[in-house]
Amino acid sequence: MTRPHLVVTYDPKSKERELLMAGLGEVSEVAFLKDLVDARRVEALETAELVFAWNPPRELNVAEYPLMRNLRFMQLVSAGANHVPYALIPAEVVVASNVGAFADPMAEHILAMVLALAKQLLVQHSKLQQGDFDDGRPSRRLRGAVCGILGFGGIGRAAARLLRALGTRIHAVNTSGWSPEPTDFLGTLQDLRPVLEAADIVIVTLPLNRFTKGLIGREELGWMKGSAVLINAARGDIIDEQALYEHLVAHPEFLAGIESWWIEPFSHGEFRINYPFFELPNFLGCPHNSAKVPGMMLEATRRAVANVIRYLRQEPLQGMVRREDYDG
């Protein structure tokens, strides 16, 4: 029986490459696009039935998508799927994201950002540097606080487990309104307002799609408590950049931590902000590196490989993308 052709479009490190070959080399003909040039690259794409990708827009040029006439399945190593150029990929091609692959380190990072903001660690550190021993400034207690989690997939559930251990109550929203993870309240995006109104901490872990782009704007920020802590560990465009900046200026007790930005290298090739967030004492920024811990890419690759094998065995897939949720 002829084995299907699989093309890896990015350049994995040596251990990840070994894992790919060990996991997929026996069930498919594997080609690494970075190893090929000219006619061999064209041939690999023309015969590809499966694609294993990280950031397709940066790994394939527009003229190469029509070459993949035999493509049936695209597996992403990334957890998000908003960057895929769906208009260039035939509708019958199944696309799967690597959902939950980076959940544990991202949840730890979310917790660190919540604590750093709530305990004013950076502000106090800066004051001490200036000789100001401000021991009278109150900190915030997390026990008993309501934590609203928008997006209750792998990352949201992992964050909930850590925050629940500190005594917070979990109010969450997801697509279905159901989850195996215990919560004090679980609803859908129809319940966004009551969740935001009740929350002392709001954590955004939603996928970016046509339903969530611009979800948090001036009105939604206005629903939140004046002293709330807002963490975005999802995608920048879920929150309106100008609205957030103006809200932080107008409400100095409101705290925000941004881990994923509006314009950043992965999606735009550069990092840029349009407002001086870093001049604000109630703001904390991180360079979208929460998942970059030792061994994480190897673990993510292993999960993605397992999903390809599930596809080949016609078993239920994880992270299958609903293309109708994304713009064409």
JOMOCOR-V820830 format. One record per residue. N is the residue number from 1. SS is DSSP state (hx for helix, st for strand, lp for the rest). PHI is phi in degrees with one decimal (* if undefined). Layout:
N:SS:PHI, N:SS:PHI
This chain:
1:lp:*, 2:lp:-71.9, 3:lp:-83.3, 4:st:-67.0, 5:st:-89.9, 6:st:-121.7, 7:st:-114.2, 8:st:-94.4, 9:lp:-87.0, 10:lp:-102.8, 11:lp:-110.5, 12:lp:-70.8, 13:lp:-70.4, 14:hx:-57.9, 15:hx:-68.0, 16:hx:-68.1, 17:hx:-64.2, 18:hx:-60.6, 19:hx:-64.7, 20:hx:-60.8, 21:hx:-67.4, 22:hx:-66.5, 23:hx:-84.4, 24:hx:-116.6, 25:lp:-63.5, 26:lp:-85.8, 27:lp:-112.9, 28:st:-155.3, 29:st:-89.7, 30:st:-97.3, 31:st:-127.5, 32:st:-100.1, 33:hx:-60.0, 34:hx:-66.5, 35:hx:-85.0, 36:lp:-112.9, 37:lp:-135.4, 38:hx:50.6, 39:hx:-63.4, 40:hx:-68.8, 41:hx:-65.6, 42:hx:-60.6, 43:hx:-61.9, 44:hx:-62.2, 45:hx:-71.6, 46:hx:-66.4, 47:hx:-97.0, 48:lp:-67.3, 49:lp:-103.0, 50:st:-128.7, 51:st:-126.1, 52:st:-116.2, 53:st:-129.7, 54:lp:-111.9, 55:lp:-137.5, 56:hx:-49.4, 57:hx:-61.6, 58:hx:-96.9, 59:hx:-103.2, 60:lp:-129.4, 61:lp:-88.1, 62:hx:-56.0, 63:hx:-70.8, 64:hx:-87.4, 65:hx:-62.7, 66:lp:-63.5, 67:lp:-68.1, 68:lp:-85.9, 69:lp:-71.7, 70:lp:-99.6, 71:lp:-63.9, 72:lp:-120.3, 73:st:-149.9, 74:st:-121.2, 75:st:-106.1, 76:st:-93.2, 77:lp:-82.2, 78:lp:-75.0, 79:lp:-77.5, 80:lp:-82.4, 81:lp:-131.1, 82:lp:-73.2, 83:lp:-88.8, 84:lp:-73.4, 85:lp:-81.0, 86:hx:-59.5, 87:hx:-65.0, 88:hx:-94.1, 89:lp:-116.0, 90:lp:-52.8, 91:lp:-61.2, 92:lp:-78.7, 93:lp:-74.1, 94:st:-82.8, 95:st:-116.9, 96:st:-127.6, 97:lp:-95.2, 98:lp:-97.4, 99:lp:-60.5, 100:lp:77.0, 101:lp:-63.3, 102:lp:-110.6, 103:hx:-63.0, 104:hx:-64.0, 105:hx:-65.8, 106:hx:-67.5, 107:hx:-63.6, 108:hx:-61.3, 109:hx:-65.7, 110:hx:-59.0, 111:hx:-60.3, 112:hx:-61.1, 113:hx:-67.8, 114:hx:-59.1, 115:hx:-66.6, 116:hx:-61.5, 117:hx:-75.1, 118:hx:-63.7, 119:lp:-92.7, 120:lp:56.2, 121:hx:-63.4, 122:hx:-70.3, 123:hx:-62.9, 124:hx:-68.5, 125:hx:-60.1, 126:hx:-64.0, 127:hx:-63.4, 128:hx:-61.9, 129:hx:-58.2, 130:lp:-91.5, 131:lp:84.3, 132:lp:-96.1, 133:lp:-91.5, 134:lp:-87.7, 135:lp:-81.7, 136:lp:-93.6, 137:lp:-74.1, 138:lp:-72.3, 139:lp:-98.6, 140:lp:-116.9, 141:lp:-103.0, 142:lp:-86.7, 143:lp:-59.9, 144:lp:90.0, 145:lp:-74.0, 146:st:-94.5, 147:st:-108.9, 148:st:-93.4, 149:st:-113.2, 150:st:-95.6, 151:lp:102.5, 152:lp:-115.4, 153:lp:-88.8, 154:hx:-59.1, 155:hx:-68.6, 156:hx:-60.7, 157:hx:-68.0, 158:hx:-64.2, 159:hx:-65.1, 160:hx:-60.7, 161:hx:-62.2, 162:hx:-69.3, 163:hx:-73.0, 164:hx:-62.9, 165:hx:-63.8, 166:lp:-91.3, 167:lp:95.1, 168:lp:-84.5, 169:st:-99.0, 170:st:-102.6, 171:st:-114.8, 172:st:-134.4, 173:st:-132.3, 174:lp:-147.1, 175:lp:-69.5, 176:lp:-95.3, 177:lp:78.5, 178:lp:-134.4, 179:lp:-160.4, 180:lp:-72.5, 181:lp:-79.0, 182:lp:-65.6, 183:lp:-141.2, 184:lp:-86.2, 185:st:-154.2, 186:st:-140.6, 187:st:-138.8, 188:lp:-114.8, 189:hx:-63.5, 190:hx:-64.9, 191:hx:-99.4, 192:hx:-57.3, 193:hx:-61.0, 194:hx:-62.1, 195:hx:-67.4, 196:hx:-66.3, 197:hx:-66.9, 198:hx:-84.1, 199:lp:-81.1, 200:lp:-88.7, 201:st:-130.0, 202:st:-122.4, 203:st:-119.1, 204:st:-101.5, 205:lp:-130.8, 206:lp:-71.4, 207:lp:-71.3, 208:lp:-87.4, 209:lp:-149.0, 210:lp:-69.4, 211:lp:-89.4, 212:lp:-108.8, 213:lp:-62.8, 214:lp:70.2, 215:lp:-59.6, 216:st:-105.0, 217:lp:-119.7, 218:hx:-59.0, 219:hx:-63.6, 220:hx:-67.6, 221:hx:-62.7, 222:hx:-66.1, 223:hx:-71.6, 224:lp:-78.6, 225:lp:-61.9, 226:lp:-65.0, 227:lp:-111.0, 228:lp:-69.6, 229:st:-109.4, 230:st:-116.1, 231:st:-120.4, 232:st:-107.7, 233:lp:-113.4, 234:lp:-109.3, 235:lp:-134.9, 236:hx:-56.2, 237:hx:-69.5, 238:hx:-71.3, 239:st:-111.0, 240:lp:-70.2, 241:hx:-62.5, 242:hx:-63.4, 243:hx:-61.6, 244:hx:-65.9, 245:hx:-60.1, 246:hx:-64.6, 247:hx:-68.2, 248:hx:-65.1, 249:hx:-66.6, 250:hx:-76.6, 251:lp:-127.9, 252:lp:-62.9, 253:lp:-84.8, 254:lp:-78.4, 255:st:-120.2, 256:st:-138.2, 257:st:-123.7, 258:st:-113.9, 259:lp:-110.5, 260:lp:-129.3, 261:lp:-109.2, 262:lp:-73.5, 263:st:-127.7, 264:lp:-143.7, 265:hx:-57.0, 266:hx:-58.2, 267:hx:-100.3, 268:hx:-120.8, 269:lp:83.3, 270:lp:-157.3, 271:lp:-109.8, 272:st:-154.7, 273:lp:-121.1, 274:lp:-100.1, 275:lp:-138.9, 276:lp:-79.5, 277:hx:-56.7, 278:hx:-75.2, 279:hx:-85.6, 280:lp:-92.8, 281:lp:-75.2, 282:lp:-102.1, 283:st:-132.2, 284:st:-136.7, 285:st:-122.5, 286:lp:-133.8, 287:lp:-86.0, 288:lp:48.7, 289:lp:-121.8, 290:lp:-61.8, 291:lp:-92.1, 292:lp:-88.2, 293:lp:-118.5, 294:lp:-54.6, 295:lp:82.7, 296:hx:-68.6, 297:hx:-65.8, 298:hx:-66.0, 299:hx:-66.0, 300:hx:-64.9, 301:hx:-62.4, 302:hx:-60.8, 303:hx:-66.0, 304:hx:-67.5, 305:hx:-60.0, 306:hx:-60.5, 307:hx:-72.1, 308:hx:-61.8, 309:hx:-63.3, 310:hx:-60.6, 311:hx:-62.5, 312:hx:-64.9, 313:lp:-88.4, 314:lp:60.1, 315:lp:-97.5, 316:lp:-57.6, 317:lp:-91.5, 318:lp:-101.1, 319:lp:71.3, 320:st:-64.4, 321:lp:-80.2, 322:lp:-87.5, 323:hx:-60.4, 324:hx:-67.9, 325:hx:-78.4, 326:lp:-117.9, 327:lp:-68.2, 328:lp:-71.9
